[in-house]
Amino acid sequence: MKEEVVTLGSGCFWCSEAVYESVKGVIKVVSGYSGGLTVNPSYKEVSTGTTGHAEVVQITFDPEVISFEEILFIFFKTHDPTTLNRQGADIGTQYRSVIFYHTDKQQEVADSLIRELENQQIFENKIVTQIQKFNTFYIAEEYHQNYYARNPYQGYCNAVIAPKLSKFKKDFSKSLK
């Protein structure tokens, strides 16, 4: 089996993790932090918005089952890539929309898909998603891993993640495990 890795920020990593965990061809999803200068940051530090890190998920996938472009299409359709440093009530640079590409090919695909989505005017506003070369990934604390699966009735999970996941499963039924 071939494996490819990408690191994506699209707001709260609990939401992104829950979505990608259910996607056919995704091997592993790990919540963490990327894009900043603070070494080995904690959730408490990242939450201040001063570390430069974004909440991200690092996705390992089989490109023979799901393409990188499909991974990104899910990314764009499951968050608002037109709001700067904000997803819903989550506000700050740690919630920015960002693609940390791991290869030149990933960068090309990301650039191309954004141009295509902009040309098709899929979104009402301009896409503000950043595309940055991957540097370092720090795994989030253990209690953040598989958060939704372990806490489906927690307030945020029930109010925010469950409806997002339900919509995702309806819209992407052919992509589900």
Buried (B, 14 or more C-beta within 10 A) or exposed (E): EEEBBBBBBBBBBBBBBBBBBBBBBBEEBBBBBBBBEBEEBEBEBBEEBBBBBBBBBBBBBBBEBBBBBBBBBBBBBBBBBBBEBBBBEBEBBBBBBBBBBBBEEBBEBBEEBBEEBEEEEEEEEEBBBBEBEBEBBBEBEEEBBBBBEEBEEEEBBEEBBBEBBEEBEEEBEEBEE
